[in-house]
């Protein structure tokens, strides 16, 4: 059962590879690339003269005039169309600037992303023309800043359980009550996208449905709490918001009443991809500093970069950075096409990017030795800043369940139809014949990548072979557990991790293919080495995850966790 819009990763769950979506690897328009270069040069030069990252971290705030300077450089209107006063950059171009901001200071991209990637994104996607013309010019210029308010004290990754509530009044206005927590940019934003439950009549019954609202700062009853004290990204603003009988005008609904969950999910898709782009930018800065140190630091009479254990770290950090960057920019290319479902690709890029980003900064700190642990160097601050990425825009645990369950939806529907066909074989003979043909094809052959460079044939064949094995494992799980698969979270995690590695492999194969075709095999040898190193490890992880669908220690893990939660202490005697 196909989705209305194609998706690379969803196709893996169905045993298909939509190769044309991955090749050639996307690139920026040259004119836009020039614009991006100028933006990055301007903001980098400004930061060198005006921003001390260590001081921002220490003081937990930006110097006076920082937001105004960013606004003057166009940082708050990058993804706003030109007709509303913005720069109208593509998602790919925006991601490049976002990554450069991360390399400058960890809180800058959080502030820009809180405004552009999520704060005003709902308005861009679902706002009426009247709403866009009212708000976007001020938001693009930085005269007003935006924030996105979903999280509550009792509702984090489970956005559907929010308690904030808005009730329509007889005069058409809305009365909003509730509380939001940990809102980025909340301390100074003027424009808020707020999610709240609204009572609606559905089939004669009143149900609570989520709705997105535009809420202006300054309305009576709308207050905000003090700045939170955070482990990292300390220059960014994070506060709680309180709504006490706040009256909203009739035209404050964003999108349709009752469709707020869809608004939130689309907005978060954008935010997740920004995390991956930011990790790529920050990782390149870390790698640059650690390689420089490895060539200068002498131990035992020679640079530490000549020792194999240090070389292994440098190589791993390089591979990880390249893979995260490849996934992020393959996904931005899908978005810029405008006809692709990128929800799983965005979630995958965020999960993989945030976890590899954490490993990269940790390896960098380790390579620096004692210097890395000191506040005089950026590594301990980078480590603290990077930790939030595993929590931002949905925790990685929740996103793994989202990846697996969303990907399994289409094969699940297909198998459901097949079950009905088996009960009525005469009526649905065509579906049964299609299934039988798929089974035969799956046993005797698998799809080959035709656009990958011939020198990458070995990892490409591994990739296609494991897409088919993945598809068969998904179908087996669905047939065995049916709807109960939703509770098999160990299994879902393995499926998600398999999908992540497969997407990463394809992104790398596409990018390296483009590089070989551009400069030839000899000059592309470093990229070919990256592909060989990463893909060798990736297919082995995929094989292990698929094997553990059947052979695992899940029961022992559950028993031990139950023991610990019951005792609530470590009670194993020596």
RODO-2510 file (C-alpha; in nm, 4 decimals, decimal comma):
residues 574
     n   res          X          Y          Z
     1     x     0,0000     0,0000     0,0000
     2     x     0,1805     0,3097    -0,1252
     3     x     0,1872     0,6475     0,0480
     4     x     0,0554     0,9545    -0,1325
     5     x     0,4077     1,0989    -0,1393
     6     x     0,7164     0,8843    -0,1928
     7     x     0,9578     0,8276     0,0940
     8     x     1,2990     0,6685     0,0690
     9     x     1,2924     0,5115     0,4132
    10     x     0,9291     0,4011     0,4031
    11     x     1,0128     0,2195     0,0809
    12     x     1,2776     0,0152     0,2662
    13     x     1,0058    -0,1264     0,4920
    14     x     0,8254    -0,2412     0,1763
    15     x     1,1349    -0,3972     0,0215
    16     x     1,1706    -0,1230    -0,2405
    17     x     1,4463     0,1298    -0,3115
    18     x     1,3382     0,4574    -0,4705
    19     x     1,6839     0,5108    -0,6146
    20     x     1,5867     0,8182    -0,8154
    21     x     1,5232     1,0092    -0,4913
    22     x     1,8795     0,9542    -0,3687
    23     x     2,0778     1,0034    -0,6907
    24     x     2,2341     1,2340    -0,7851
    25     x     2,3314     1,3730    -0,4465
    26     x     2,1639     1,7170    -0,4167
    27     x     2,3645     2,0365    -0,4534
    28     x     2,2831     2,4044    -0,4064
    29     x     2,2097     2,6416    -0,6891
    30     x     2,5349     2,8378    -0,7526
    31     x     2,3678     3,1742    -0,6991
    32     x     2,2195     3,0609    -0,3684
    33     x     2,5542     2,9107    -0,2700
    34     x     2,7084     3,2561    -0,3137
    35     x     2,4423     3,4043    -0,0857
    36     x     2,5122     3,1395     0,1755
    37     x     2,8849     3,2062     0,1566
    38     x     2,8279     3,5769     0,2194
    39     x     2,5922     3,5085     0,5126
    40     x     2,8401     3,2716     0,6756
    41     x     3,1320     3,5098     0,6229
    42     x     2,9350     3,8001     0,7701
    43     x     2,8156     3,6189     1,0801
    44     x     3,1564     3,4566     1,1389
    45     x     3,3369     3,7893     1,1108
    46     x     3,0860     3,9561     1,3422
    47     x     3,1203     3,6762     1,5994
    48     x     3,5000     3,6987     1,5983
    49     x     3,4756     4,0675     1,6897
    50     x     3,1720     4,0691     1,9180
    51     x     3,1024     3,7292     2,0694
    52     x     3,3043     3,5467     2,3355
    53     x     3,1538     3,1975     2,3508
    54     x     3,3047     3,1256     2,6931
    55     x     3,1589     3,4468     2,8328
    56     x     2,8157     3,3714     2,6884
    57     x     2,8283     3,0340     2,8622
    58     x     2,9512     3,1843     3,1884
    59     x     2,6988     3,4706     3,1966
    60     x     2,4148     3,2566     3,0516
    61     x     2,3136     3,5391     2,8185
    62     x     2,4199     3,7174     2,5036
    63     x     2,5945     4,0539     2,5101
    64     x     2,3727     4,3580     2,4609
    65     x     2,2828     4,4057     2,0964
    66     x     2,3404     4,0447     1,9856
    67     x     1,9866     3,9766     1,8657
    68     x     1,9750     4,3119     1,6875
    69     x     2,3034     4,2348     1,5082
    70     x     2,1756     3,8925     1,3997
    71     x     1,8574     4,0553     1,2721
    72     x     2,0547     4,3101     1,0700
    73     x     2,2471     4,0269     0,9022
    74     x     1,9184     3,8611     0,8004
    75     x     1,9552     3,5602     1,0311
    76     x     1,5889     3,5627     1,1375
    77     x     1,4423     3,5736     0,7873
    78     x     1,6480     3,3107     0,6073
    79     x     1,3595     3,0714     0,5399
    80     x     1,0895     3,3375     0,4974
    81     x     0,9856     3,3976     0,1328
    82     x     1,1099     3,7193    -0,0251
    83     x     0,7551     3,8482    -0,0745
    84     x     0,7255     3,8745     0,3049
    85     x     1,0638     4,0389     0,3536
    86     x     1,2813     3,7304     0,4027
    87     x     1,5726     3,5834     0,2087
    88     x     1,3722     3,2896     0,0739
    89     x     1,6526     3,0379     0,1172
    90     x     1,6029     2,6707     0,0399
    91     x     1,6154     2,4187     0,3217
    92     x     1,9623     2,3164     0,2040
    93     x     2,0923     2,6730     0,2160
    94     x     1,9367     2,7347     0,5571
    95     x     2,1027     2,4172     0,6887
    96     x     2,4461     2,5321     0,5728
    97     x     2,4144     2,8601     0,7643
    98     x     2,2713     2,6776     1,0649
    99     x     2,5718     2,4454     1,0734
   100     x     2,8093     2,7421     1,0579
   101     x     2,6305     2,9008     1,3552
   102     x     2,6861     2,5836     1,5575
   103     x     3,0579     2,6029     1,4845
   104     x     3,0622     2,9577     1,6285
   105     x     2,8763     2,9070     1,9572
   106     x     2,6276     2,6428     2,0714
   107     x     2,3411     2,8717     2,1730
   108     x     2,3260     3,0709     1,8484
   109     x     2,1684     2,7949     1,6358
   110     x     1,9262     2,7137     1,9169
   111     x     1,8011     3,0722     1,9177
   112     x     1,7865     3,0959     1,5369
   113     x     1,6288     2,7511     1,5108
   114     x     1,3768     2,8242     1,7862
   115     x     1,2649     3,1186     1,5757
   116     x     1,2935     2,9884     1,2178
   117     x     1,2874     2,6074     1,2273
   118     x     0,9963     2,5736     1,4689
   119     x     0,8739     2,9119     1,5980
   120     x     0,7403     3,0533     1,2720
   121     x     0,7421     2,7285     1,0707
   122     x     0,3770     2,6551     1,1435
   123     x     0,2850     2,9977     1,0079
   124     x     0,4829     2,9290     0,6895
   125     x     0,3180     2,5896     0,6420
   126     x    -0,0396     2,6489     0,7565
   127     x    -0,0963     3,0224     0,7957
   128     x    -0,3577     3,2056     0,5920
   129     x    -0,2418     3,4763     0,3557
   130     x    -0,3777     3,7333     0,5973
   131     x    -0,1860     3,5797     0,8899
   132     x     0,1371     3,5644     0,6881
   133     x     0,1136     3,9285     0,5784
   134     x     0,0377     4,0349     0,9338
   135     x     0,3285     3,8572     1,1029
   136     x     0,5985     3,7434     0,8613
   137     x     0,7529     4,0822     0,7703
   138     x     0,8274     4,1602     1,1371
   139     x     0,9449     3,8049     1,2003
   140     x     1,1729     3,8092     0,8969
   141     x     1,3322     4,1393     0,9970
   142     x     1,3848     4,0301     1,3582
   143     x     1,1606     4,3096     1,4832
   144     x     0,9628     4,0264     1,6400
   145     x     1,0972     3,6836     1,7405
   146     x     0,9129     3,3530     1,7509
   147     x     0,8804     3,0515     1,9804
   148     x     0,7052     2,7141     1,9616
   149     x     0,5136     2,6028     2,2717
   150     x     0,4097     2,2374     2,3041
   151     x     0,5902     2,0848     2,6033
   152     x     0,4146     2,0903     2,9410
   153     x     0,5062     1,9608     3,2890
   154     x     0,3081     1,6431     3,2175
   155     x     0,3550     1,6244     2,8406
   156     x     0,6992     1,5979     2,6840
   157     x     0,7429     1,3617     2,3897
   158     x     0,3771     1,2593     2,4358
   159     x     0,2382     1,5759     2,2771
   160     x    -0,1119     1,4261     2,2617
   161     x    -0,1394     1,4409     2,6429
   162     x    -0,1145     1,8197     2,6732
   163     x    -0,3550     1,9797     2,9209
   164     x    -0,3623     2,3404     2,7990
   165     x    -0,7132     2,4143     2,6810
   166     x    -0,8808     2,6742     2,4612
   167     x    -1,2583     2,7147     2,4522
   168     x    -1,4448     2,9138     2,1888
   169     x    -1,6613     3,1903     2,3324
   170     x    -2,0022     3,3054     2,2005
   171     x    -1,8397     3,6087     2,0326
   172     x    -1,5955     3,3860     1,8385
   173     x    -1,2909     3,4546     2,0575
   174     x    -1,0994     3,1806     2,2403
   175     x    -1,0259     3,1558     2,6119
   176     x    -0,6850     2,9918     2,6663
   177     x    -0,5674     2,8388     2,9938
   178     x    -0,2655     2,6250     3,0723
   179     x     0,1107     2,6110     3,1169
   180     x     0,4044     2,5387     2,8875
   181     x     0,7514     2,4342     2,9986
   182     x     1,1099     2,4627     2,8632
   183     x     1,0173     2,6945     2,5775
   184     x     1,3152     2,8049     2,3690
   185     x     1,3145     3,1828     2,3054
   186     x     1,0280     3,2088     2,5522
   187     x     1,1990     3,4821     2,7528
   188     x     1,1939     3,7387     2,4714
   189     x     0,9676     3,6110     2,1908
   190     x     0,6732     3,8166     2,0695
   191     x     0,5053     3,5535     1,8486
   192     x     0,4131     3,2100     1,9855
   193     x     0,2757     2,8985     1,8193
   194     x     0,0851     2,7349     2,1048
   195     x    -0,0803     2,3911     2,1052
   196     x    -0,3945     2,3456     2,3148
   197     x    -0,6864     2,1053     2,3430
   198     x    -1,0180     2,2341     2,2081
   199     x    -1,3614     2,0717     2,2582
   200     x    -1,5184     1,9664     1,9260
   201     x    -1,8309     1,7748     1,8352
   202     x    -1,7472     1,4559     1,6452
   203     x    -2,0298     1,2203     1,5408
   204     x    -2,2573     1,3712     1,8010
   205     x    -2,0017     1,3472     2,0826
   206     x    -1,7790     1,6188     2,2268
   207     x    -1,4094     1,5278     2,2011
   208     x    -1,0910     1,7125     2,2940
   209     x    -0,8866     1,7782     1,9784
   210     x    -0,5504     1,9525     1,9563
   211     x    -0,5453     2,2900     1,7833
   212     x    -0,2578     2,5262     1,7023
   213     x    -0,2942     2,8941     1,7918
   214     x    -0,1033     3,2131     1,7242
   215     x    -0,0556     3,3924     2,0560
   216     x     0,0888     3,7429     2,0790
   217     x     0,3018     3,8498     2,3728
   218     x     0,1351     4,1247     2,5742
   219     x    -0,2126     3,9746     2,5970
   220     x    -0,3667     4,0035     2,9415
   221     x    -0,3154     3,6878     3,1487
   222     x    -0,0117     3,5735     2,9449
   223     x     0,3017     3,5643     3,1641
   224     x     0,6401     3,3920     3,1580
   225     x     0,8621     3,2491     3,4285
   226     x     1,2299     3,3110     3,5020
   227     x     1,5110     3,1759     3,2864
   228     x     1,5970     2,8117     3,3530
   229     x     1,9509     2,7178     3,4615
   230     x     2,0757     2,4618     3,2097
   231     x     2,3672     2,2216     3,1667
   232     x     2,4531     2,3611     2,8237
   233     x     2,3348     2,6003     2,5496
   234     x     2,3302     2,8495     2,8348
   235     x     2,3115     3,1584     2,6153
   236     x     1,9695     3,0568     2,4841
   237     x     1,6458     3,1534     2,6558
   238     x     1,4383     2,8748     2,8172
   239     x     1,1340     2,9627     3,0300
   240     x     0,7883     2,8460     3,1279
   241     x     0,4770     3,0170     2,9914
   242     x     0,1489     3,0657     3,1763
   243     x    -0,1950     3,1328     3,0278
   244     x    -0,4633     3,2494     3,2715
   245     x    -0,7896     3,3203     3,0880
   246     x    -0,6044     3,4677     2,7914
   247     x    -0,8496     3,5925     2,5275
   248     x    -0,7422     3,5142     2,1706
   249     x    -0,9060     3,6719     1,8650
   250     x    -1,1204     3,4532     1,6359
   251     x    -0,8517     3,4468     1,3641
   252     x    -0,5782     3,3116     1,5930
   253     x    -0,6252     2,9468     1,4867
   254     x    -0,3298     2,8212     1,2800
   255     x    -0,4491     2,5742     1,0214
   256     x    -0,7761     2,3993     1,1031
   257     x    -0,9352     2,3484     1,4425
   258     x    -0,8625     1,9970     1,5648
   259     x    -0,5634     1,9509     1,3296
   260     x    -0,2986     2,0847     1,5651
   261     x    -0,1199     1,7516     1,5991
   262     x    -0,0492     1,7555     1,2255
   263     x     0,0826     2,1112     1,2550
   264     x     0,3096     2,0097     1,5432
   265     x     0,4486     1,7049     1,3626
   266     x     0,5283     1,9007     1,0471
   267     x     0,6984     2,1724     1,2495
   268     x     0,9050     1,9181     1,4432
   269     x     1,0167     1,7535     1,1178
   270     x     1,1859     2,0837     1,0354
   271     x     1,3379     2,1203     1,3815
   272     x     1,4791     1,7685     1,3798
   273     x     1,6615     1,8252     1,0562
   274     x     1,8135     2,1454     1,1924
   275     x     1,9624     1,9422     1,4779
   276     x     2,1395     1,7161     1,2270
   277     x     2,2705     2,0114     1,0235
   278     x     2,3918     2,1770     1,3426
   279     x     2,5735     1,8623     1,4517
   280     x     2,7493     1,8429     1,1151
   281     x     2,8673     2,2028     1,1434
   282     x     2,9805     2,1656     1,5025
   283     x     3,1540     1,8349     1,4334
   284     x     3,3650     1,9888     1,1578
   285     x     3,4822     2,2571     1,3991
   286     x     3,5709     1,9948     1,6627
   287     x     3,7548     1,7838     1,4057
   288     x     3,9566     2,0814     1,2859
   289     x     4,0780     2,1610     1,6378
   290     x     4,1594     1,8015     1,7333
   291     x     4,3542     1,7268     1,4134
   292     x     4,5536     2,0469     1,4612
   293     x     4,6327     1,9438     1,8194
   294     x     4,7276     1,5895     1,7119
   295     x     4,9872     1,7265     1,4686
   296     x     5,1376     1,9698     1,7222
   297     x     5,1305     1,7704     2,0474
   298     x     5,4520     1,5715     2,0957
   299     x     5,4716     1,2579     2,3097
   300     x     5,7507     0,9976     2,3143
   301     x     5,9426     1,2054     2,0624
   302     x     5,6812     1,2375     1,7889
   303     x     5,3367     1,3931     1,7211
   304     x     5,0530     1,1979     1,8817
   305     x     4,8808     1,1914     1,5411
   306     x     5,1333     0,9287     1,4321
   307     x     5,0077     0,6770     1,6906
   308     x     4,7519     0,4293     1,5601
   309     x     4,5079     0,4652     1,8497
   310     x     4,4932     0,8399     1,7862
   311     x     4,4635     0,7795     1,4129
   312     x     4,1693     0,5508     1,4779
   313     x     3,9903     0,8288     1,6677
   314     x     4,0600     1,0847     1,3964
   315     x     3,9390     0,8480     1,1255
   316     x     3,6239     0,7583     1,3195
   317     x     3,5432     1,1236     1,3886
   318     x     3,5935     1,2009     1,0191
   319     x     3,3684     0,9159     0,9060
   320     x     3,0976     1,0077     1,1570
   321     x     3,1026     1,3740     1,0533
   322     x     3,0821     1,2832     0,6845
   323     x     2,7911     1,0444     0,7408
   324     x     2,5881     1,2901     0,9484
   325     x     2,6480     1,5619     0,6908
   326     x     2,5504     1,3275     0,4057
   327     x     2,2242     1,2270     0,5738
   328     x     2,1334     1,5839     0,6629
   329     x     2,1902     1,7194     0,3132
   330     x     2,0330     1,4278     0,1305
   331     x     1,7250     1,5022     0,3414
   332     x     1,7297     1,8780     0,2788
   333     x     1,7496     1,7938    -0,0902
   334     x     1,4374     1,5802    -0,0552
   335     x     1,2586     1,8697     0,1138
   336     x     1,3620     2,1152    -0,1553
   337     x     1,2120     1,8843    -0,4199
   338     x     0,8727     1,9602    -0,2669
   339     x     0,7089     1,6284    -0,3583
   340     x     0,8568     1,3876    -0,1018
   341     x     0,7501     1,2689     0,2426
   342     x     1,0601     1,3328     0,4543
   343     x     0,9205     1,2663     0,8025
   344     x     1,1222     0,9488     0,8651
   345     x     1,4346     1,0827     0,6979
   346     x     1,4226     1,3898     0,9233
   347     x     1,3737     1,1819     1,2389
   348     x     1,6520     0,9444     1,1361
   349     x     1,8927     1,2307     1,0689
   350     x     1,8179     1,3765     1,4126
   351     x     1,8646     1,0477     1,5996
   352     x     2,1801     0,9428     1,4168
   353     x     2,3236     1,2930     1,4089
   354     x     2,2689     1,3683     1,7761
   355     x     2,4230     1,0391     1,8875
   356     x     2,7234     1,0601     1,6587
   357     x     2,7651     1,4262     1,7489
   358     x     2,7884     1,3259     2,1139
   359     x     3,0517     1,0652     2,0277
   360     x     3,2501     1,3110     1,8144
   361     x     3,2797     1,5766     2,0845
   362     x     3,3564     1,3065     2,3425
   363     x     3,6342     1,1649     2,1223
   364     x     3,7655     1,5155     2,0628
   365     x     3,7820     1,5841     2,4348
   366     x     3,9547     1,2495     2,4942
   367     x     4,2124     1,3196     2,2258
   368     x     4,2895     1,6559     2,3871
   369     x     4,3575     1,4828     2,7184
   370     x     4,3583     1,7033     3,0268
   371     x     4,3297     2,0205     2,8171
   372     x     3,9932     1,9039     2,6880
   373     x     3,8577     1,8898     3,0412
   374     x     3,9519     2,2490     3,1201
   375     x     3,7161     2,5439     3,0776
   376     x     3,9877     2,7391     2,8949
   377     x     3,9227     2,5171     2,5921
   378     x     3,5901     2,4739     2,4068
   379     x     3,5575     2,0978     2,4420
   380     x     3,3963     2,0748     2,7864
   381     x     3,1492     2,3459     2,6845
   382     x     3,0877     2,1653     2,3545
   383     x     3,0200     1,8436     2,5426
   384     x     2,7600     2,0170     2,7597
   385     x     2,6023     2,1920     2,4628
   386     x     2,5805     1,8708     2,2573
   387     x     2,3946     1,6721     2,5214
   388     x     2,0603     1,8429     2,4609
   389     x     2,0499     1,7182     2,1012
   390     x     1,9531     1,3693     2,2191
   391     x     1,6468     1,5235     2,3888
   392     x     1,5484     1,8117     2,1594
   393     x     1,2515     1,7741     1,9186
   394     x     1,1479     1,4386     2,0675
   395     x     1,3776     1,2122     2,2633
   396     x     1,5699     0,9573     2,0605
   397     x     1,3842     0,6737     2,2335
   398     x     1,0472     0,8100     2,1233
   399     x     1,1757     0,8856     1,7745
   400     x     1,2970     0,5284     1,7327
   401     x     0,9444     0,4060     1,8035
   402     x     0,8101     0,6666     1,5616
   403     x     1,0497     0,5531     1,2879
   404     x     0,9649     0,1858     1,3266
   405     x     0,5880     0,2162     1,3687
   406     x     0,5456     0,4739     1,0932
   407     x     0,7563     0,2700     0,8558
   408     x     0,5595    -0,0456     0,9348
   409     x     0,2241     0,1210     0,8702
   410     x     0,2136     0,0568     0,4935
   411     x     0,3268    -0,3084     0,5092
   412     x     0,0822    -0,3575     0,7957
   413     x    -0,2059    -0,2239     0,5862
   414     x    -0,0991    -0,4442     0,2957
   415     x    -0,0936    -0,7541     0,5142
   416     x    -0,4328    -0,6594     0,6567
   417     x    -0,5723    -0,6462     0,3031
   418     x    -0,4017    -0,9760     0,2285
   419     x    -0,5728    -1,1312     0,5291
   420     x    -0,9099    -1,0224     0,3948
   421     x    -0,8152    -1,1625     0,0540
   422     x    -0,7348    -1,5018     0,2040
   423     x    -1,0862    -1,5081     0,3482
   424     x    -1,2327    -1,4239     0,0058
   425     x    -0,9836    -1,5571    -0,2514
   426     x    -1,2198    -1,5337    -0,5509
   427     x    -1,2948    -1,1631    -0,5007
   428     x    -0,9326    -1,0663    -0,4275
   429     x    -0,7456    -1,3019    -0,6593
   430     x    -0,5400    -1,0142    -0,8011
   431     x    -0,3997    -0,9214    -0,4604
   432     x    -0,3090    -1,2834    -0,3853
   433     x    -0,1320    -1,3167    -0,7202
   434     x     0,0615    -0,9975    -0,6506
   435     x     0,1674    -1,1314    -0,3114
   436     x     0,2770    -1,4643    -0,4589
   437     x     0,4818    -1,2863    -0,7238
   438     x     0,6498    -1,0713    -0,4570
   439     x     0,7393    -1,3830    -0,2583
   440     x     0,9009    -1,5460    -0,5620
   441     x     1,0938    -1,2311    -0,6526
   442     x     1,2091    -1,1899    -0,2963
   443     x     1,3512    -1,5420    -0,2902
   444     x     1,5376    -1,5399    -0,6197
   445     x     1,6649    -1,1838    -0,6560
   446     x     1,6893    -0,8385    -0,5079
   447     x     1,6874    -0,4892    -0,6515
   448     x     2,0241    -0,3499    -0,7557
   449     x     2,1381     0,0104    -0,7411
   450     x     2,1952     0,1201    -1,0998
   451     x     2,3099     0,4780    -1,0327
   452     x     2,5889     0,4055    -0,7855
   453     x     2,9480     0,4201    -0,9133
   454     x     3,0903     0,0762    -1,0095
   455     x     3,3764     0,1068    -0,7593
   456     x     3,1132     0,1073    -0,4828
   457     x     2,9457    -0,2107    -0,6047
   458     x     3,0367    -0,4205    -0,3000
   459     x     2,8778    -0,1931    -0,0333
   460     x     2,5905    -0,1175    -0,2737
   461     x     2,5123    -0,4896    -0,3077
   462     x     2,5251    -0,5283     0,0697
   463     x     2,2800    -0,2418     0,0997
   464     x     2,0264    -0,3864    -0,1460
   465     x     2,0540    -0,7351     0,0029
   466     x     1,9790    -0,6084     0,3522
   467     x     1,6878    -0,3949     0,2385
   468     x     1,5224    -0,7192     0,1293
   469     x     1,6095    -0,8980     0,4544
   470     x     1,4768    -0,6011     0,6477
   471     x     1,1491    -0,6120     0,4537
   472     x     1,1060    -0,9841     0,5202
   473     x     1,1789    -0,9374     0,8917
   474     x     0,9190    -0,6570     0,9126
   475     x     0,6556    -0,8721     0,7431
   476     x     0,7338    -1,1676     0,9703
   477     x     0,6967    -0,9519     1,2798
   478     x     0,3672    -0,8077     1,1595
   479     x     0,2268    -1,1498     1,0786
   480     x     0,3365    -1,2884     1,4157
   481     x     0,2359    -1,0015     1,6452
   482     x    -0,0243    -0,8046     1,4472
   483     x    -0,1268    -0,4887     1,6307
   484     x     0,0587    -0,6174     1,9365
   485     x     0,3844    -0,5197     1,7674
   486     x     0,3356    -0,1707     1,9111
   487     x     0,4319    -0,3095     2,2544
   488     x     0,7435    -0,4940     2,1337
   489     x     0,9725    -0,1980     2,1896
   490     x     1,2987    -0,3952     2,1885
   491     x     1,2048    -0,5239     1,8434
   492     x     1,0918    -0,1804     1,7235
   493     x     1,4244    -0,0335     1,8306
   494     x     1,6091    -0,2908     1,6207
   495     x     1,3916    -0,2132     1,3200
   496     x     1,4503     0,1593     1,3682
   497     x     1,8265     0,1144     1,3995
   498     x     1,8241    -0,0980     1,0846
   499     x     1,6355     0,1715     0,8930
   500     x     1,8793     0,4341     1,0243
   501     x     2,1848     0,2420     0,9061
   502     x     2,0299     0,1665     0,5669
   503     x     1,9485     0,5325     0,5078
   504     x     2,2966     0,6336     0,6178
   505     x     2,4516     0,3831     0,3771
   506     x     2,2466     0,5128     0,0856
   507     x     2,3294     0,8754     0,1663
   508     x     2,7016     0,7973     0,1727
   509     x     2,6894     0,5898    -0,1470
   510     x     2,5078     0,8711    -0,3260
   511     x     2,7459     1,1427    -0,2104
   512     x     3,0611     0,9456    -0,2823
   513     x     2,9282     0,8490    -0,6247
   514     x     2,8840     1,2165    -0,7054
   515     x     3,2341     1,2946    -0,5856
   516     x     3,3927     1,0185    -0,7955
   517     x     3,2045     1,1365    -1,1030
   518     x     3,3170     1,4925    -1,0377
   519     x     3,6905     1,4483    -0,9682
   520     x     3,7765     1,0868    -1,0520
   521     x     3,8703     0,7906    -0,8370
   522     x     4,2212     0,9025    -0,7443
   523     x     4,1179     1,2367    -0,5985
   524     x     3,8065     1,0853    -0,4428
   525     x     4,0037     0,8154    -0,2594
   526     x     3,9478     0,9675     0,0892
   527     x     3,5702     0,9658     0,0309
   528     x     3,5903     0,6095    -0,1017
   529     x     3,7715     0,5127     0,2190
   530     x     3,4946     0,6748     0,4220
   531     x     3,2339     0,4739     0,2297
   532     x     3,4265     0,1500     0,2814
   533     x     3,4776     0,2092     0,6552
   534     x     3,1226     0,3169     0,7295
   535     x     2,9346     0,0698     0,5108
   536     x     3,1352    -0,2256     0,6461
   537     x     3,0306    -0,1409     0,9993
   538     x     2,6744    -0,0478     0,9009
   539     x     2,5803    -0,3717     0,7267
   540     x     2,7228    -0,5714     1,0149
   541     x     2,5079    -0,3730     1,2606
   542     x     2,2075    -0,4353     1,0367
   543     x     2,2795    -0,8086     1,0276
   544     x     2,3139    -0,8193     1,4058
   545     x     1,9892    -0,6277     1,4628
   546     x     1,7937    -0,8528     1,2259
   547     x     1,9370    -1,1666     1,3870
   548     x     1,8358    -1,0363     1,7287
   549     x     1,4738    -1,0176     1,6188
   550     x     1,4691    -1,3927     1,6858
   551     x     1,7639    -1,4512     1,9210
   552     x     1,7965    -1,2027     2,2028
   553     x     1,8167    -1,1475     2,5790
   554     x     1,5001    -0,9367     2,6032
   555     x     1,3373    -1,1510     2,8707
   556     x     1,6406    -1,1242     3,0962
   557     x     1,6509    -0,7475     3,0439
   558     x     1,2841    -0,7120     3,1393
   559     x     1,3286    -0,9290     3,4498
   560     x     1,6327    -0,7359     3,5667
   561     x     1,4631    -0,3983     3,5090
   562     x     1,1572    -0,5182     3,7013
   563     x     1,3823    -0,6284     3,9876
   564     x     1,5509    -0,2893     4,0050
   565     x     1,2307    -0,0866     3,9848
   566     x     1,0765    -0,3012     4,2571
   567     x     1,3782    -0,2702     4,4914
   568     x     1,4690     0,0857     4,3839
   569     x     1,8282     0,0290     4,4875
   570     x     2,1374    -0,1702     4,3961
   571     x     2,1231    -0,4656     4,6367
   572     x     2,3723    -0,7205     4,5048
   573     x     2,6068    -0,8288     4,7880
   574     x     2,9788    -0,8819     4,7358
***
